[in-house]
């Protein structure tokens, strides 16, 4: 167990790193944030900062020597970055877990190897492979880049009569994966943590609603059958154990209803604290951010018990301008990320309400 006063190195300086640093401070853990961007909001609240590119190996080595353990707030950390850091300090979650989630094809194959269901998928390495993939899955499918996609970026839905070559070029000609469209009833996620000693704890399964491919609302607990919720948590546990995971993990799933029976398909894995877990800041005894810091520091995991039914709403783009009214509203917990520029589609903050 790292003692209070230890330093956690965080790769990335966005709002997730900011909330990790704040949660760590409550436990007496310091945060050293590494990011190439000078205006990142985590820089406002950390004990130390390094501004450098993720391929600057000298800066990475110096950063590693100044911390006790390294974690990250986003999954697109270059593989070489993780290798350089691991030579000096523990990296948690481990680089293998990171690699599993950086490539949609590898991720889907990993999940299916555990006997866990996903949407049907086919690898599409080049434009010539796309017609063959469509012949297998049909036009009711989504073409996604294997790497670097989030919030609807890096994907396009195929349409009847659409030009397949154009669809492939739209995504930059990068290796892709074609996935069947799932006729889901709900999108849910399990936010959970696995400790250094293998202890596993999950929060209530939550339901997520998206607008323009960006998470807009999360409600916890999700309105699903108890058996479905138990199955979803078990899926997250199996994934975390197979990856020898340490830290907070989020597993996004589709709930499919057939003749009144609910089944689950895994959509994506996020090897980090997750937007759909923000409700835990005010709605659970231990937030996902404190839980992550506890796990990677080797501490016992905290209670995941909720304080009641909770709703979280993201403040996206200009929605943040309503902060004065939200600050006046009784029962609202307001979180602003300190970002200096408001842009359409940018997550500027969130609010939670205990219902």
C-alpha positions as CSV (number, residue, x, y, z in Angstrom):
1,X,0.0,0.0,0.0
2,X,1.3,3.4,-0.9
3,X,1.2,5.7,2.1
4,X,-0.4,9.1,2.2
5,X,2.0,11.5,0.6
6,X,2.8,9.2,-2.3
7,X,2.6,10.6,-5.8
8,X,0.3,9.3,-8.5
9,X,1.5,10.0,-12.0
10,X,-1.4,10.7,-14.4
11,X,-1.0,10.7,-18.2
12,X,-3.4,13.2,-19.7
13,X,-4.7,16.4,-18.2
14,X,-8.4,16.6,-19.0
15,X,-11.4,16.5,-16.7
16,X,-10.9,12.9,-15.7
17,X,-7.4,13.6,-14.6
18,X,-8.7,16.7,-12.8
19,X,-11.2,14.7,-10.8
20,X,-8.7,11.9,-10.1
21,X,-6.3,14.5,-8.7
22,X,-9.0,16.0,-6.5
23,X,-10.1,12.6,-5.2
24,X,-6.5,11.6,-4.5
25,X,-5.9,14.8,-2.5
26,X,-8.7,13.8,-0.1
27,X,-6.7,10.7,0.7
28,X,-3.4,12.6,1.0
29,X,-2.2,11.3,-2.3
30,X,-0.4,13.8,-4.6
31,X,-0.9,14.0,-8.4
32,X,1.7,14.7,-11.0
33,X,0.1,15.3,-14.4
34,X,1.8,14.7,-17.7
35,X,0.3,16.4,-20.8
36,X,1.4,18.2,-23.9
37,X,-1.4,20.8,-23.6
38,X,-0.8,24.0,-21.6
39,X,-4.4,24.7,-20.8
40,X,-5.5,21.3,-19.5
41,X,-7.9,21.6,-16.6
42,X,-6.0,19.1,-14.4
43,X,-3.0,21.4,-14.2
44,X,-5.1,23.7,-12.0
45,X,-5.4,21.2,-9.2
46,X,-2.3,18.9,-9.3
47,X,0.8,19.0,-7.1
48,X,3.2,18.8,-10.0
49,X,3.0,19.0,-13.8
50,X,5.1,18.0,-16.8
51,X,4.3,19.6,-20.1
52,X,5.8,17.4,-22.8
53,X,4.8,15.2,-25.8
54,X,4.0,11.6,-25.1
55,X,6.9,10.5,-27.3
56,X,9.5,12.6,-25.3
57,X,11.3,9.7,-23.7
58,X,13.6,11.8,-21.6
59,X,10.6,13.7,-20.1
60,X,8.8,10.4,-19.6
61,X,11.8,8.9,-17.7
62,X,12.1,12.0,-15.5
63,X,8.3,11.9,-14.9
64,X,8.4,8.2,-13.9
65,X,11.3,8.8,-11.4
66,X,9.2,11.5,-9.7
67,X,6.1,9.3,-9.0
68,X,5.3,6.1,-7.2
69,X,2.8,4.6,-9.7
70,X,1.5,5.7,-13.2
71,X,-2.0,5.7,-14.5
72,X,-3.9,7.4,-17.3
73,X,-7.1,9.2,-18.0
74,X,-7.5,8.1,-21.6
75,X,-6.9,4.9,-23.5
76,X,-5.0,6.1,-26.5
77,X,-1.7,6.3,-24.8
78,X,1.0,5.3,-27.3
79,X,2.3,1.7,-26.7
80,X,5.9,3.0,-26.5
81,X,4.9,5.5,-23.8
82,X,3.6,2.7,-21.6
83,X,6.7,0.7,-22.3
84,X,9.1,3.5,-21.3
85,X,7.2,4.2,-18.1
86,X,6.8,0.5,-17.1
87,X,10.6,0.2,-17.1
88,X,10.7,2.6,-14.2
89,X,7.4,2.3,-12.3
90,X,4.3,0.2,-12.1
91,X,1.7,1.2,-14.7
92,X,-1.9,0.5,-13.6
93,X,-4.0,-0.6,-15.3
94,X,-1.3,-2.7,-17.0
95,X,-0.2,-2.0,-20.6
96,X,-1.7,-5.3,-21.8
97,X,-5.2,-4.1,-20.7
98,X,-4.5,-0.8,-22.4
99,X,-3.6,-2.6,-25.7
100,X,-6.7,-4.8,-25.5
101,X,-8.9,-1.7,-25.6
102,X,-7.0,0.4,-28.1
103,X,-8.1,-1.8,-31.0
104,X,-11.8,-2.6,-31.5
105,X,-11.0,-5.9,-33.3
106,X,-8.6,-7.1,-30.6
107,X,-11.1,-6.0,-27.9
108,X,-14.0,-7.9,-29.5
109,X,-12.0,-11.0,-30.0
110,X,-10.8,-10.9,-26.4
111,X,-14.4,-10.5,-25.1
112,X,-15.7,-13.4,-27.3
113,X,-12.7,-15.6,-26.1
114,X,-14.3,-15.3,-22.6
115,X,-17.6,-16.7,-23.9
116,X,-19.2,-13.3,-23.7
117,X,-21.5,-12.1,-26.5
118,X,-20.9,-9.1,-28.7
119,X,-22.4,-7.8,-31.9
120,X,-21.4,-9.8,-35.0
121,X,-18.3,-8.3,-36.5
122,X,-15.8,-8.7,-39.4
123,X,-12.3,-7.2,-39.8
124,X,-12.0,-4.8,-42.8
125,X,-8.4,-4.2,-43.4
126,X,-8.8,-2.4,-46.8
127,X,-11.5,-1.1,-49.2
128,X,-11.5,-4.4,-51.1
129,X,-12.5,-6.3,-47.9
130,X,-15.6,-4.2,-47.3
131,X,-17.9,-5.7,-49.9
132,X,-17.1,-9.2,-48.6
133,X,-17.8,-8.0,-45.0
134,X,-21.1,-6.5,-46.1
135,X,-22.1,-9.8,-47.8
136,X,-21.7,-11.5,-44.5
137,X,-23.3,-9.0,-42.2
138,X,-25.6,-7.0,-44.5
139,X,-26.0,-3.3,-45.0
140,X,-27.5,-2.8,-41.6
141,X,-24.1,-2.4,-40.1
142,X,-21.6,0.2,-38.9
143,X,-18.1,0.7,-40.2
144,X,-15.7,1.8,-37.4
145,X,-12.0,2.5,-37.4
146,X,-10.1,-0.1,-35.3
147,X,-8.3,2.7,-33.3
148,X,-8.9,6.2,-32.0
149,X,-12.7,6.4,-32.1
150,X,-14.9,8.0,-29.4
151,X,-18.1,10.0,-29.1
152,X,-19.2,8.8,-32.5
153,X,-16.0,9.8,-34.2
154,X,-14.3,7.2,-36.4
155,X,-17.5,5.5,-37.6
156,X,-20.1,5.6,-40.2
157,X,-23.4,3.7,-40.7
158,X,-23.8,2.0,-44.0
159,X,-26.9,2.9,-46.0
160,X,-28.7,1.1,-48.8
161,X,-27.4,2.2,-52.1
162,X,-24.4,4.0,-50.6
163,X,-20.9,3.7,-52.1
164,X,-18.8,1.4,-50.0
165,X,-15.5,2.7,-51.3
166,X,-16.6,6.2,-50.3
167,X,-17.6,5.0,-46.9
168,X,-14.2,3.5,-46.4
169,X,-12.4,6.6,-47.6
170,X,-14.5,8.7,-45.2
171,X,-12.7,7.0,-42.3
172,X,-9.3,7.8,-43.8
173,X,-8.6,4.4,-45.3
174,X,-7.5,3.1,-41.9
175,X,-8.0,-0.6,-40.9
176,X,-11.6,-1.0,-39.8
177,X,-14.2,-3.3,-38.3
178,X,-17.7,-3.8,-39.5
179,X,-20.3,-4.4,-36.8
180,X,-23.9,-5.4,-37.1
181,X,-26.4,-2.9,-35.9
182,X,-27.9,-4.2,-32.6
183,X,-31.7,-3.7,-32.1
184,X,-31.2,-2.8,-28.4
185,X,-33.7,-1.7,-25.9
186,X,-31.3,0.1,-23.6
187,X,-27.6,1.0,-23.4
188,X,-26.1,0.3,-20.0
189,X,-22.7,0.3,-18.4
190,X,-21.0,-1.3,-15.4
191,X,-18.4,0.8,-13.7
192,X,-16.4,-1.4,-11.4
193,X,-12.9,-1.6,-9.8
194,X,-10.5,-4.4,-9.2
195,X,-7.8,-4.0,-6.5
196,X,-4.2,-5.0,-6.5
197,X,-5.2,-8.0,-4.4
198,X,-7.9,-9.1,-6.8
199,X,-10.8,-7.6,-4.8
200,X,-13.7,-6.6,-7.1
201,X,-16.5,-4.2,-6.5
202,X,-19.1,-2.8,-8.9
203,X,-21.5,0.1,-8.7
204,X,-25.1,-0.1,-9.7
205,X,-25.6,-0.8,-13.3
206,X,-26.5,2.5,-15.0
207,X,-28.5,3.4,-18.1
208,X,-27.1,5.8,-20.6
209,X,-28.7,8.0,-23.2
210,X,-26.8,9.6,-26.0
211,X,-27.4,12.7,-28.1
212,X,-25.4,13.2,-31.3
213,X,-23.3,10.2,-30.3
214,X,-22.2,11.9,-27.0
215,X,-23.4,10.7,-23.6
216,X,-26.0,13.2,-22.4
217,X,-27.7,11.4,-19.4
218,X,-26.9,8.6,-17.0
219,X,-29.5,7.2,-14.6
220,X,-28.5,4.8,-11.8
221,X,-29.7,2.2,-11.2
222,X,-30.8,1.1,-14.7
223,X,-34.4,-0.2,-15.0
224,X,-33.5,-3.7,-15.9
225,X,-34.3,-7.1,-14.3
226,X,-32.2,-8.0,-11.2
227,X,-30.9,-11.1,-13.1
228,X,-29.8,-8.9,-16.0
229,X,-28.0,-6.5,-13.6
230,X,-26.2,-9.5,-11.9
231,X,-25.2,-10.8,-15.3
232,X,-23.8,-7.5,-16.4
233,X,-21.7,-7.2,-13.2
234,X,-20.4,-10.7,-13.7
235,X,-19.4,-9.9,-17.2
236,X,-17.4,-6.9,-16.0
237,X,-15.8,-9.1,-13.3
238,X,-14.7,-11.8,-15.8
239,X,-13.2,-9.2,-18.1
240,X,-11.3,-7.5,-15.3
241,X,-10.0,-10.8,-14.0
242,X,-8.9,-12.1,-17.4
243,X,-7.0,-8.8,-18.1
244,X,-5.4,-8.9,-14.6
245,X,-6.8,-5.4,-14.3
246,X,-6.1,-3.0,-11.5
247,X,-8.2,0.2,-11.3
248,X,-11.6,1.4,-12.4
249,X,-13.0,-0.2,-15.6
250,X,-16.2,0.6,-17.5
251,X,-17.9,-2.0,-19.7
252,X,-20.6,-0.7,-22.0
253,X,-23.4,-3.1,-23.0
254,X,-26.6,-3.3,-25.0
255,X,-29.7,-4.8,-23.5
256,X,-31.6,-6.7,-26.1
257,X,-35.2,-7.8,-25.4
258,X,-36.6,-10.9,-27.2
259,X,-40.0,-12.2,-26.2
260,X,-39.7,-10.4,-22.9
261,X,-36.3,-11.9,-22.1
262,X,-33.3,-9.5,-21.6
263,X,-29.9,-10.5,-22.9
264,X,-26.6,-8.6,-22.9
265,X,-24.1,-7.8,-25.7
266,X,-20.8,-6.1,-24.8
267,X,-20.2,-3.0,-26.9
268,X,-17.0,-1.4,-25.6
269,X,-14.5,-1.5,-22.7
270,X,-13.0,1.7,-21.2
271,X,-9.8,1.0,-19.2
272,X,-10.3,4.1,-17.0
273,X,-12.7,6.1,-15.0
274,X,-15.7,6.8,-17.3
275,X,-18.3,9.5,-18.0
276,X,-21.1,7.1,-17.1
277,X,-19.6,6.9,-13.6
278,X,-19.7,10.6,-12.8
279,X,-22.9,10.1,-10.8
280,X,-20.8,8.3,-8.2
281,X,-19.2,11.7,-7.2
282,X,-22.4,12.6,-5.3
283,X,-24.5,9.4,-5.5
284,X,-22.2,6.7,-4.0
285,X,-20.3,6.4,-0.8
286,X,-17.0,6.1,-2.7
287,X,-16.7,7.9,-6.1
288,X,-15.2,6.1,-9.1
289,X,-12.3,8.6,-8.9
290,X,-11.4,7.8,-5.3
291,X,-11.9,4.1,-6.0
292,X,-9.4,4.3,-8.9
293,X,-6.8,6.0,-6.7
294,X,-7.4,3.5,-4.0
295,X,-7.0,0.6,-6.4
296,X,-3.8,1.7,-8.1
297,X,-2.2,2.7,-4.7
298,X,-2.9,-0.8,-3.3
299,X,-5.5,0.4,-0.8
300,X,-8.7,-1.5,0.1
301,X,-11.5,-0.7,-2.2
302,X,-14.3,1.6,-0.8
303,X,-18.0,0.9,-0.6
304,X,-19.9,1.2,-3.9
305,X,-23.3,1.6,-2.2
306,X,-25.4,4.3,-3.7
307,X,-27.2,7.1,-1.9
308,X,-30.4,6.5,-3.8
309,X,-31.6,6.8,-7.4
310,X,-29.3,9.2,-9.2
311,X,-29.4,11.2,-12.4
312,X,-26.3,12.7,-14.1
313,X,-26.5,15.1,-17.0
314,X,-23.5,16.3,-19.0
315,X,-23.2,20.0,-19.8
316,X,-22.1,20.0,-23.4
317,X,-20.9,23.1,-25.3
318,X,-23.1,26.1,-24.6
319,X,-25.2,24.2,-22.0
320,X,-22.5,25.2,-19.5
321,X,-23.7,28.8,-19.7
322,X,-26.7,27.8,-17.6
323,X,-24.4,27.4,-14.6
324,X,-25.9,30.4,-12.6
325,X,-29.3,28.9,-12.8
326,X,-28.0,25.4,-11.9
327,X,-26.1,26.8,-9.0
328,X,-29.3,28.2,-7.6
329,X,-31.3,25.0,-8.1
330,X,-31.9,23.2,-4.8
331,X,-30.7,19.6,-4.9
332,X,-28.3,20.0,-7.8
333,X,-24.6,19.1,-7.5
334,X,-22.7,21.2,-10.1
335,X,-19.3,20.2,-11.4
336,X,-17.5,22.5,-13.8
337,X,-14.2,21.4,-15.4
338,X,-12.4,24.7,-15.7
339,X,-12.0,24.5,-19.5
340,X,-11.1,27.8,-21.0
341,X,-12.9,27.4,-24.4
342,X,-16.4,26.3,-25.0
343,X,-16.9,24.4,-28.2
344,X,-19.9,22.5,-29.7
345,X,-19.7,18.9,-28.5
346,X,-17.2,19.6,-25.8
347,X,-17.9,18.3,-22.3
348,X,-17.7,21.4,-20.0
349,X,-19.2,20.0,-16.8
350,X,-22.0,17.9,-15.4
351,X,-24.7,18.0,-12.8
352,X,-26.1,15.3,-10.6
353,X,-29.4,15.0,-8.8
354,X,-30.4,12.5,-6.1
355,X,-33.9,11.6,-7.0
